[in-house]
Amino acid sequence: MVTLRPFREGDTAGLLALFRGTVRQVNSADYSPEQIRAWASDRIVLSDWARRFEGRLAYVAESGDLPVGFTDMERDGHIDRFFVSSQHQRCGIGRMLLARLLEDASQLGLSCMSANVSITARPFFEAHQFRVLAEQTVQSRGVDFTNYRMERTIGE
């Protein structure tokens, strides 16, 4: 059984490992080895990664004591990170995380949510009423990536 709970400070290392594993195993279908090495770098500083959760609405999906997904959203409705472990893809965890963020956005009185979405995640977000506003080229550690600026109107 998968449960959802708020992020806790002690989650950081486990979520960084989940992020790296997902990017390396799932996103590698749509990005080059060079892009994957830059995106899921072993040089990511844990304290910097942890600071990005501060002040955000952040949730962890767990199966037992094992994190199987997580997300964080800024209070303006921008989803920063949204990842489900490679072993738990297509099990409803992403839907669970997104439903929680939609609840929060509604409670905050937001009219829309946004995200910069990978090629891999685009079909998931499109299936949940996000629309592409623009294809973008972004950089991570000096390497160019394609992703999509997407938005969803609250109440859709």
Buried (B, 14 or more C-beta within 10 A) or exposed (E): EBEBEEBEEEBBEBBBEBBBBBBBBBBBEBBEEEBBBBBBBEEEEEEEBBEBBEEBBBBBBBBEEEBBBBBBBBEEBBBBBBBBBBBBBEBEBBBBBBEBBBEBBEEEEBEBBBBBBBBBBBEBBBEBBBEBEEEEEEEEEEBEBEBBBBBBEBEE
